[in-house]
Amino acid sequence: AGNITFTMIKPDAVADNHIGGITQMIEEGGFRIVAMKKTRLSEERAGKFYEVHKERPFYNDLVKYMSKGPIVAMILEKDNAVEDFRALIGATNPEQAAEGTIRKKYAKSIESNAVHGSDSNENAQIEGDFFFAADERF
Ligand code: CMP
């Protein structure tokens, strides 16, 4: 059985009609969508989601950015999901993202970088639980 990771399509990518393009790259990359929803984070919820970054200089801007419009949250399943998904999305800074990655194609800046991807198995569980109940996973 595969393990899981968590992703969000960020507000600019949703606003620019890239839900389909990004989801296609995810499925063609061998990931199975276990759970999916379009929703909007309040500033308070975005602040909680990114709590691990609260001492970083970019935290306040990140929280404002992530709450400015709807996002699409997903739990994804694949063998080696966390690491393979980070390879599929590419570097946080799109200027450093490799050809063929989601961020190379869709990111506009380090903040508006199209998608989030969990950085560990532990955070994938925490982040998936933040958005999805047991009966929303298939
Ligand atoms: P994400 O994978 O969602 O995790 C944390 C986010 O913080 C990251 O993507 C970027 O969007 C943002 N981020 C990371 N580093 C910086 C930075 N130096 N300046 C602004 N935003 C950043």
Backbone and ligand atoms as CSV (ligand in chain L), in Angstrom:
chain,resi,resn,atom,element,x,y,z
A,1,ALA,N,N,0.854,-1.211,0.000
A,1,ALA,CA,C,0.000,0.000,0.000
A,1,ALA,C,C,0.875,1.240,0.000
A,2,GLY,N,N,0.404,2.267,-0.677
A,2,GLY,CA,C,1.145,3.518,-0.717
A,2,GLY,C,C,0.943,4.312,0.548
A,3,ASN,N,N,1.804,5.271,0.781
A,3,ASN,CA,C,1.540,6.176,1.901
A,3,ASN,C,C,1.012,7.491,1.355
A,4,ILE,N,N,0.813,8.463,2.205
A,4,ILE,CA,C,0.092,9.660,1.775
A,4,ILE,C,C,0.899,10.942,1.966
A,5,THR,N,N,0.495,11.925,1.167
A,5,THR,CA,C,0.968,13.288,1.381
A,5,THR,C,C,-0.227,14.212,1.277
A,6,PHE,N,N,-0.019,15.478,1.582
A,6,PHE,CA,C,-1.093,16.471,1.550
A,6,PHE,C,C,-0.650,17.622,0.657
A,7,THR,N,N,-1.591,18.147,-0.136
A,7,THR,CA,C,-1.289,19.309,-0.974
A,7,THR,C,C,-2.420,20.316,-0.951
A,8,MET,N,N,-2.094,21.563,-1.198
A,8,MET,CA,C,-3.090,22.603,-1.488
A,8,MET,C,C,-2.700,23.268,-2.792
A,9,ILE,N,N,-3.701,23.503,-3.644
A,9,ILE,CA,C,-3.518,24.409,-4.777
A,9,ILE,C,C,-3.809,25.801,-4.224
A,10,LYS,N,N,-2.826,26.700,-4.363
A,10,LYS,CA,C,-2.882,27.993,-3.683
A,10,LYS,C,C,-3.796,28.995,-4.406
A,11,PRO,N,N,-4.186,30.088,-3.724
A,11,PRO,CA,C,-5.212,30.999,-4.251
A,11,PRO,C,C,-4.982,31.512,-5.674
A,12,ASP,N,N,-3.771,31.925,-6.022
A,12,ASP,CA,C,-3.563,32.450,-7.384
A,12,ASP,C,C,-3.795,31.380,-8.444
A,13,ALA,N,N,-3.331,30.161,-8.170
A,13,ALA,CA,C,-3.478,29.086,-9.154
A,13,ALA,C,C,-4.950,28.705,-9.323
A,14,VAL,N,N,-5.714,28.771,-8.234
A,14,VAL,CA,C,-7.161,28.533,-8.319
A,14,VAL,C,C,-7.809,29.660,-9.115
A,15,ALA,N,N,-7.467,30.918,-8.789
A,15,ALA,CA,C,-8.065,32.081,-9.459
A,15,ALA,C,C,-7.746,32.096,-10.951
A,16,ASP,N,N,-6.570,31.569,-11.316
A,16,ASP,CA,C,-6.142,31.561,-12.720
A,16,ASP,C,C,-6.608,30.309,-13.480
A,17,ASN,N,N,-7.528,29.532,-12.882
A,17,ASN,CA,C,-8.120,28.355,-13.547
A,17,ASN,C,C,-7.115,27.243,-13.822
A,18,HIS,N,N,-6.216,27.005,-12.870
A,18,HIS,CA,C,-5.248,25.922,-13.035
A,18,HIS,C,C,-5.546,24.686,-12.180
A,19,ILE,N,N,-6.762,24.604,-11.624
A,19,ILE,CA,C,-7.093,23.398,-10.851
A,19,ILE,C,C,-6.961,22.154,-11.742
A,20,GLY,N,N,-7.533,22.219,-12.931
A,20,GLY,CA,C,-7.509,21.063,-13.838
A,20,GLY,C,C,-6.104,20.692,-14.268
A,21,GLY,N,N,-5.321,21.690,-14.667
A,21,GLY,CA,C,-3.958,21.425,-15.135
A,21,GLY,C,C,-3.093,20.816,-14.052
A,22,ILE,N,N,-3.209,21.342,-12.856
A,22,ILE,CA,C,-2.390,20.840,-11.739
A,22,ILE,C,C,-2.850,19.443,-11.331
A,23,THR,N,N,-4.160,19.250,-11.259
A,23,THR,CA,C,-4.688,17.924,-10.888
A,23,THR,C,C,-4.290,16.883,-11.927
A,24,GLN,N,N,-4.264,17.266,-13.195
A,24,GLN,CA,C,-3.833,16.342,-14.246
A,24,GLN,C,C,-2.374,15.927,-14.042
A,25,MET,N,N,-1.509,16.897,-13.735
A,25,MET,CA,C,-0.095,16.558,-13.483
A,25,MET,C,C,0.038,15.629,-12.273
A,26,ILE,N,N,-0.790,15.859,-11.259
A,26,ILE,CA,C,-0.751,15.025,-10.054
A,26,ILE,C,C,-1.150,13.579,-10.395
A,27,GLU,N,N,-2.261,13.422,-11.122
A,27,GLU,CA,C,-2.722,12.065,-11.461
A,27,GLU,C,C,-1.755,11.387,-12.423
A,28,GLU,N,N,-1.256,12.127,-13.402
A,28,GLU,CA,C,-0.316,11.536,-14.356
A,28,GLU,C,C,1.019,11.219,-13.688
A,29,GLY,N,N,1.299,11.875,-12.563
A,29,GLY,CA,C,2.492,11.585,-11.776
A,29,GLY,C,C,2.355,10.325,-10.920
A,30,GLY,N,N,1.212,9.668,-11.006
A,30,GLY,CA,C,1.040,8.395,-10.316
A,30,GLY,C,C,0.396,8.492,-8.943
A,31,PHE,N,N,-0.139,9.656,-8.617
A,31,PHE,CA,C,-0.796,9.838,-7.316
A,31,PHE,C,C,-2.295,9.582,-7.456
A,32,ARG,N,N,-2.859,8.951,-6.430
A,32,ARG,CA,C,-4.303,8.734,-6.361
A,32,ARG,C,C,-4.895,9.759,-5.389
A,33,ILE,N,N,-5.967,10.431,-5.822
A,33,ILE,CA,C,-6.612,11.432,-4.965
A,33,ILE,C,C,-7.545,10.725,-3.986
A,34,VAL,N,N,-7.170,10.779,-2.708
A,34,VAL,CA,C,-7.919,10.118,-1.629
A,34,VAL,C,C,-9.043,11.028,-1.129
A,35,ALA,N,N,-8.774,12.339,-1.102
A,35,ALA,CA,C,-9.733,13.328,-0.618
A,35,ALA,C,C,-9.450,14.636,-1.323
A,36,MET,N,N,-10.515,15.447,-1.553
A,36,MET,CA,C,-10.346,16.699,-2.298
A,36,MET,C,C,-11.465,17.665,-1.940
A,37,LYS,N,N,-11.129,18.928,-1.657
A,37,LYS,CA,C,-12.176,19.943,-1.476
A,37,LYS,C,C,-11.676,21.345,-1.789
A,38,LYS,N,N,-12.614,22.158,-2.330
A,38,LYS,CA,C,-12.358,23.586,-2.521
A,38,LYS,C,C,-12.915,24.304,-1.300
A,39,THR,N,N,-12.090,25.119,-0.679
A,39,THR,CA,C,-12.509,25.808,0.540
A,39,THR,C,C,-11.680,27.073,0.679
A,40,ARG,N,N,-12.043,27.892,1.638
A,40,ARG,CA,C,-11.250,29.105,1.867
A,40,ARG,C,C,-10.821,29.150,3.323
A,41,LEU,N,N,-9.547,29.416,3.557
A,41,LEU,CA,C,-9.014,29.529,4.914
A,41,LEU,C,C,-9.235,30.944,5.431
A,42,SER,N,N,-9.733,31.073,6.641
A,42,SER,CA,C,-9.714,32.378,7.311
A,42,SER,C,C,-8.255,32.692,7.646
A,43,GLU,N,N,-7.947,33.949,7.969
A,43,GLU,CA,C,-6.573,34.267,8.396
A,43,GLU,C,C,-6.192,33.450,9.620
A,44,GLU,N,N,-7.148,33.263,10.504
A,44,GLU,CA,C,-6.868,32.501,11.726
A,44,GLU,C,C,-6.506,31.042,11.411
A,45,ARG,N,N,-7.259,30.427,10.483
A,45,ARG,CA,C,-6.969,29.022,10.126
A,45,ARG,C,C,-5.682,28.907,9.322
A,46,ALA,N,N,-5.437,29.868,8.441
A,46,ALA,CA,C,-4.174,29.849,7.691
A,46,ALA,C,C,-2.995,29.996,8.657
A,47,GLY,N,N,-3.154,30.861,9.650
A,47,GLY,CA,C,-2.111,31.041,10.662
A,47,GLY,C,C,-1.836,29.766,11.424
A,48,LYS,N,N,-2.877,29.024,11.713
A,48,LYS,CA,C,-2.724,27.758,12.424
A,48,LYS,C,C,-2.061,26.703,11.527
A,49,PHE,N,N,-2.497,26.654,10.260
A,49,PHE,CA,C,-1.917,25.674,9.332
A,49,PHE,C,C,-0.406,25.877,9.210
A,50,TYR,N,N,0.028,27.137,9.124
A,50,TYR,CA,C,1.449,27.443,8.925
A,50,TYR,C,C,2.174,27.794,10.227
A,51,GLU,N,N,1.609,27.350,11.353
A,51,GLU,CA,C,2.167,27.665,12.679
A,51,GLU,C,C,3.667,27.339,12.790
A,52,VAL,N,N,4.111,26.264,12.109
A,52,VAL,CA,C,5.537,25.894,12.172
A,52,VAL,C,C,6.441,27.007,11.641
A,53,HIS,N,N,5.869,27.896,10.821
A,53,HIS,CA,C,6.674,28.982,10.233
A,53,HIS,C,C,6.493,30.307,10.969
A,54,LYS,N,N,5.859,30.298,12.166
A,54,LYS,CA,C,5.446,31.591,12.734
A,54,LYS,C,C,6.592,32.509,13.129
A,55,GLU,N,N,7.790,31.977,13.308
A,55,GLU,CA,C,8.928,32.853,13.605
A,55,GLU,C,C,9.628,33.368,12.336
A,56,ARG,N,N,9.164,32.889,11.167
A,56,ARG,CA,C,9.833,33.295,9.921
A,56,ARG,C,C,9.386,34.687,9.495
A,57,PRO,N,N,10.282,35.424,8.832
A,57,PRO,CA,C,9.935,36.797,8.415
A,57,PRO,C,C,8.771,36.856,7.430
A,58,PHE,N,N,8.542,35.773,6.685
A,58,PHE,CA,C,7.493,35.801,5.666
A,58,PHE,C,C,6.142,35.314,6.179
A,59,TYR,N,N,6.058,34.970,7.485
A,59,TYR,CA,C,4.846,34.347,8.030
A,59,TYR,C,C,3.582,35.194,7.837
A,60,ASN,N,N,3.631,36.468,8.206
A,60,ASN,CA,C,2.415,37.294,8.118
A,60,ASN,C,C,1.923,37.440,6.680
A,61,ASP,N,N,2.848,37.656,5.754
A,61,ASP,CA,C,2.465,37.755,4.342
A,61,ASP,C,C,1.897,36.424,3.835
A,62,LEU,N,N,2.521,35.336,4.249
A,62,LEU,CA,C,2.071,34.010,3.824
A,62,LEU,C,C,0.634,33.754,4.290
A,63,VAL,N,N,0.348,34.096,5.530
A,63,VAL,CA,C,-0.998,33.888,6.089
A,63,VAL,C,C,-2.024,34.743,5.339
A,64,LYS,N,N,-1.684,35.992,5.063
A,64,LYS,CA,C,-2.590,36.868,4.297
A,64,LYS,C,C,-2.812,36.313,2.903
A,65,TYR,N,N,-1.708,35.887,2.269
A,65,TYR,CA,C,-1.808,35.352,0.912
A,65,TYR,C,C,-2.689,34.103,0.858
A,66,MET,N,N,-2.480,33.184,1.785
A,66,MET,CA,C,-3.192,31.903,1.741
A,66,MET,C,C,-4.672,32.031,2.083
A,67,SER,N,N,-5.055,33.173,2.691
A,67,SER,CA,C,-6.462,33.371,3.045
A,67,SER,C,C,-7.173,34.326,2.084
A,68,LYS,N,N,-6.493,34.763,1.029
A,68,LYS,CA,C,-7.100,35.803,0.179
A,68,LYS,C,C,-8.144,35.268,-0.798
A,69,GLY,N,N,-8.203,33.962,-0.985
A,69,GLY,CA,C,-9.188,33.363,-1.886
A,69,GLY,C,C,-9.221,31.868,-1.689
A,70,PRO,N,N,-10.136,31.186,-2.396
A,70,PRO,CA,C,-10.248,29.737,-2.195
A,70,PRO,C,C,-9.001,28.966,-2.605
A,71,ILE,N,N,-8.818,27.849,-1.954
A,71,ILE,CA,C,-7.744,26.907,-2.258
A,71,ILE,C,C,-8.389,25.536,-2.517
A,72,VAL,N,N,-7.611,24.605,-3.070
A,72,VAL,CA,C,-8.081,23.225,-3.204
A,72,VAL,C,C,-7.148,22.341,-2.395
A,73,ALA,N,N,-7.699,21.667,-1.389
A,73,ALA,CA,C,-6.928,20.775,-0.518
A,73,ALA,C,C,-7.116,19.336,-0.984
A,74,MET,N,N,-6.031,18.547,-0.935
A,74,MET,CA,C,-6.107,17.140,-1.333
A,74,MET,C,C,-5.201,16.278,-0.467
A,75,ILE,N,N,-5.654,15.069,-0.212
A,75,ILE,CA,C,-4.785,14.004,0.303
A,75,ILE,C,C,-4.469,13.097,-0.875
A,76,LEU,N,N,-3.184,12.798,-1.056
A,76,LEU,CA,C,-2.710,12.004,-2.202
A,76,LEU,C,C,-2.021,10.740,-1.721
A,77,GLU,N,N,-2.232,9.659,-2.452
A,77,GLU,CA,C,-1.626,8.374,-2.087
A,77,GLU,C,C,-0.703,7.860,-3.194
A,78,LYS,N,N,0.448,7.394,-2.776
A,78,LYS,CA,C,1.427,6.793,-3.697
A,78,LYS,C,C,2.515,6.175,-2.829
A,79,ASP,N,N,3.214,5.163,-3.334
A,79,ASP,CA,C,4.420,4.723,-2.630
A,79,ASP,C,C,5.373,5.914,-2.531
A,80,ASN,N,N,5.977,6.088,-1.375
A,80,ASN,CA,C,6.965,7.176,-1.204
A,80,ASN,C,C,6.366,8.562,-1.492
A,81,ALA,N,N,5.117,8.756,-1.060
A,81,ALA,CA,C,4.315,9.921,-1.480
A,81,ALA,C,C,4.974,11.265,-1.170
A,82,VAL,N,N,5.483,11.452,0.044
A,82,VAL,CA,C,6.003,12.771,0.424
A,82,VAL,C,C,7.166,13.173,-0.478
A,83,GLU,N,N,8.135,12.277,-0.600
A,83,GLU,CA,C,9.339,12.585,-1.379
A,83,GLU,C,C,9.017,12.711,-2.872
A,84,ASP,N,N,8.205,11.776,-3.387
A,84,ASP,CA,C,7.882,11.817,-4.820
A,84,ASP,C,C,7.059,13.055,-5.167
A,85,PHE,N,N,6.193,13.477,-4.250
A,85,PHE,CA,C,5.399,14.668,-4.543
A,85,PHE,C,C,6.275,15.919,-4.534
A,86,ARG,N,N,7.225,15.975,-3.608
A,86,ARG,CA,C,8.136,17.131,-3.591
A,86,ARG,C,C,8.964,17.190,-4.885
A,87,ALA,N,N,9.291,16.039,-5.429
A,87,ALA,CA,C,9.995,16.026,-6.724
A,87,ALA,C,C,9.072,16.521,-7.846
A,88,LEU,N,N,7.805,16.125,-7.806
A,88,LEU,CA,C,6.852,16.543,-8.844
A,88,LEU,C,C,6.580,18.048,-8.792
A,89,ILE,N,N,6.534,18.631,-7.595
A,89,ILE,CA,C,6.214,20.066,-7.520
A,89,ILE,C,C,7.435,20.939,-7.796
A,90,GLY,N,N,8.627,20.489,-7.466
A,90,GLY,CA,C,9.833,21.280,-7.717
A,90,GLY,C,C,10.159,22.213,-6.558
A,91,ALA,N,N,11.217,22.971,-6.713
A,91,ALA,CA,C,11.741,23.824,-5.640
A,91,ALA,C,C,10.732,24.901,-5.224
A,92,THR,N,N,10.801,25.287,-3.930
A,92,THR,CA,C,9.909,26.325,-3.384
A,92,THR,C,C,9.996,27.604,-4.203
A,93,ASN,N,N,11.225,27.993,-4.552
A,93,ASN,CA,C,11.438,29.165,-5.395
A,93,ASN,C,C,11.323,28.732,-6.863
A,94,PRO,N,N,10.309,29.223,-7.581
A,94,PRO,CA,C,10.094,28.751,-8.960
A,94,PRO,C,C,11.281,29.001,-9.895
A,95,GLU,N,N,12.125,29.992,-9.555
A,95,GLU,CA,C,13.328,30.216,-10.377
A,95,GLU,C,C,14.281,29.033,-10.305
A,96,GLN,N,N,14.154,28.232,-9.225
A,96,GLN,CA,C,15.001,27.046,-9.067
A,96,GLN,C,C,14.269,25.749,-9.386
A,97,ALA,N,N,13.004,25.849,-9.796
A,97,ALA,CA,C,12.214,24.638,-10.061
A,97,ALA,C,C,12.627,24.014,-11.390
A,98,ALA,N,N,12.783,22.688,-11.391
A,98,ALA,CA,C,13.233,21.962,-12.584
A,98,ALA,C,C,12.142,21.920,-13.655
A,99,GLU,N,N,12.576,21.770,-14.900
A,99,GLU,CA,C,11.653,21.555,-16.023
A,99,GLU,C,C,10.749,20.369,-15.720
A,100,GLY,N,N,9.482,20.505,-16.121
A,100,GLY,CA,C,8.554,19.388,-15.944
A,100,GLY,C,C,7.864,19.365,-14.597
A,101,THR,N,N,8.236,20.284,-13.693
A,101,THR,CA,C,7.602,20.314,-12.370
A,101,THR,C,C,6.381,21.248,-12.383
A,102,ILE,N,N,5.505,21.033,-11.403
A,102,ILE,CA,C,4.285,21.850,-11.305
A,102,ILE,C,C,4.637,23.319,-11.078
A,103,ARG,N,N,5.624,23.571,-10.210
A,103,ARG,CA,C,5.977,24.974,-9.946
A,103,ARG,C,C,6.647,25.631,-11.151
A,104,LYS,N,N,7.431,24.873,-11.916
A,104,LYS,CA,C,8.027,25.443,-13.132
A,104,LYS,C,C,6.924,25.939,-14.056
A,105,LYS,N,N,5.845,25.166,-14.138
A,105,LYS,CA,C,4.781,25.516,-15.075
A,105,LYS,C,C,3.838,26.587,-14.517
A,106,TYR,N,N,3.528,26.522,-13.218
A,106,TYR,CA,C,2.425,27.338,-12.696
A,106,TYR,C,C,2.799,28.367,-11.629
A,107,ALA,N,N,3.986,28.305,-11.039
A,107,ALA,CA,C,4.309,29.242,-9.959
A,107,ALA,C,C,4.688,30.608,-10.509
A,108,LYS,N,N,4.334,31.665,-9.761
A,108,LYS,CA,C,4.664,33.029,-10.172
A,108,LYS,C,C,5.789,33.621,-9.330
A,109,SER,N,N,5.912,33.160,-8.085
A,109,SER,CA,C,6.913,33.708,-7.157
A,109,SER,C,C,7.081,32.724,-6.003
A,110,ILE,N,N,8.020,33.015,-5.105
A,110,ILE,CA,C,8.251,32.120,-3.967
A,110,ILE,C,C,7.005,32.041,-3.073
A,111,GLU,N,N,6.257,33.125,-2.976
A,111,GLU,CA,C,5.020,33.104,-2.179
A,111,GLU,C,C,3.882,32.492,-2.986
A,112,SER,N,N,3.699,32.973,-4.199
A,112,SER,CA,C,2.627,32.481,-5.063
A,112,SER,C,C,3.174,31.324,-5.885
A,113,ASN,N,N,3.473,30.209,-5.176
A,113,ASN,CA,C,4.205,29.115,-5.833
A,113,ASN,C,C,3.326,27.921,-6.170
A,114,ALA,N,N,2.058,28.209,-6.442
A,114,ALA,CA,C,1.079,27.279,-7.043
A,114,ALA,C,C,0.566,26.190,-6.111
A,115,VAL,N,N,1.484,25.488,-5.434
A,115,VAL,CA,C,1.065,24.359,-4.596
A,115,VAL,C,C,1.905,24.266,-3.328
A,116,HIS,N,N,1.276,23.678,-2.317
A,116,HIS,CA,C,1.977,23.277,-1.094
A,116,HIS,C,C,2.178,21.762,-1.150
A,117,GLY,N,N,3.259,21.280,-0.557
A,117,GLY,CA,C,3.436,19.839,-0.388
A,117,GLY,C,C,4.018,19.565,0.989
A,118,SER,N,N,3.505,18.539,1.671
A,118,SER,CA,C,4.006,18.201,3.011
A,118,SER,C,C,5.490,17.881,2.963
A,119,ASP,N,N,6.200,18.219,4.051
A,119,ASP,CA,C,7.654,17.982,4.074
A,119,ASP,C,C,8.052,16.730,4.848
A,120,SER,N,N,7.085,16.005,5.444
A,120,SER,CA,C,7.398,14.765,6.167
A,120,SER,C,C,6.122,13.934,6.295
A,121,ASN,N,N,6.293,12.645,6.591
A,121,ASN,CA,C,5.124,11.784,6.802
A,121,ASN,C,C,4.288,12.282,7.969
A,122,GLU,N,N,4.971,12.729,9.019
A,122,GLU,CA,C,4.260,13.220,10.199
A,122,GLU,C,C,3.412,14.447,9.849
A,123,ASN,N,N,4.003,15.399,9.131
A,123,ASN,CA,C,3.226,16.591,8.753
A,123,ASN,C,C,2.128,16.268,7.746
A,124,ALA,N,N,2.334,15.271,6.889
A,124,ALA,CA,C,1.278,14.865,5.959
A,124,ALA,C,C,0.033,14.413,6.728
A,125,GLN,N,N,0.235,13.662,7.804
A,125,GLN,CA,C,-0.902,13.218,8.628
A,125,GLN,C,C,-1.583,14.415,9.288
A,126,ILE,N,N,-0.769,15.291,9.886
A,126,ILE,CA,C,-1.312,16.460,10.600
A,126,ILE,C,C,-2.092,17.350,9.622
A,127,GLU,N,N,-1.513,17.596,8.453
A,127,GLU,CA,C,-2.137,18.506,7.485
A,127,GLU,C,C,-3.394,17.898,6.873
A,128,GLY,N,N,-3.375,16.612,6.579
A,128,GLY,CA,C,-4.580,15.933,6.075
A,128,GLY,C,C,-5.701,15.984,7.097
A,129,ASP,N,N,-5.358,15.753,8.354
A,129,ASP,CA,C,-6.361,15.791,9.435
A,129,ASP,C,C,-6.920,17.200,9.645
A,130,PHE,N,N,-6.138,18.202,9.285
A,130,PHE,CA,C,-6.567,19.605,9.423
A,130,PHE,C,C,-7.777,19.894,8.525
A,131,PHE,N,N,-7.841,19.223,7.376
A,131,PHE,CA,C,-8.902,19.491,6.394
A,131,PHE,C,C,-9.959,18.410,6.267
A,132,PHE,N,N,-9.617,17.151,6.543
A,132,PHE,CA,C,-10.515,16.063,6.163
A,132,PHE,C,C,-10.861,15.133,7.318
A,133,ALA,N,N,-12.170,14.832,7.428
A,133,ALA,CA,C,-12.661,13.823,8.358
A,133,ALA,C,C,-12.500,12.429,7.724
A,134,ALA,N,N,-12.639,11.408,8.523
A,134,ALA,CA,C,-12.465,10.026,8.052
A,134,ALA,C,C,-13.439,9.702,6.921
A,135,ASP,N,N,-14.677,10.209,6.999
A,135,ASP,CA,C,-15.689,9.861,5.974
A,135,ASP,C,C,-15.569,10.710,4.716
A,136,GLU,N,N,-14.514,11.504,4.602
A,136,GLU,CA,C,-14.249,12.262,3.372
A,136,GLU,C,C,-13.071,11.680,2.591
A,137,ARG,N,N,-12.601,10.502,3.019
A,137,ARG,CA,C,-11.415,9.868,2.407
A,137,ARG,C,C,-11.831,8.570,1.768
A,138,PHE,N,N,-11.406,8.363,0.511
A,138,PHE,CA,C,-11.821,7.161,-0.222
A,138,PHE,C,C,-10.655,6.551,-0.983
L,1,CMP,P1,P,4.808,25.914,1.172
L,1,CMP,O1,O,5.286,24.633,0.620
L,1,CMP,O2,O,3.329,26.145,1.226
L,1,CMP,O3,O,5.371,26.075,2.666
L,1,CMP,C1,C,5.621,27.314,3.256
L,1,CMP,C2,C,5.461,28.456,2.285
L,1,CMP,O4,O,6.095,29.644,2.701
L,1,CMP,C3,C,6.153,28.105,0.982
L,1,CMP,O5,O,5.445,27.120,0.320
L,1,CMP,C4,C,6.237,29.469,0.317
L,1,CMP,O6,O,5.063,29.807,-0.360
L,1,CMP,C5,C,6.411,30.356,1.526
L,1,CMP,N1,N,7.804,30.757,1.620
L,1,CMP,C6,C,8.855,29.995,1.879
L,1,CMP,N2,N,9.985,30.714,1.878
L,1,CMP,C7,C,9.606,31.977,1.628
L,1,CMP,C8,C,10.298,33.185,1.515
L,1,CMP,N3,N,11.630,33.256,1.663
L,1,CMP,N4,N,9.583,34.295,1.241
L,1,CMP,C9,C,8.236,34.225,1.107
L,1,CMP,N5,N,7.522,33.087,1.221
L,1,CMP,C10,C,8.204,31.980,1.463
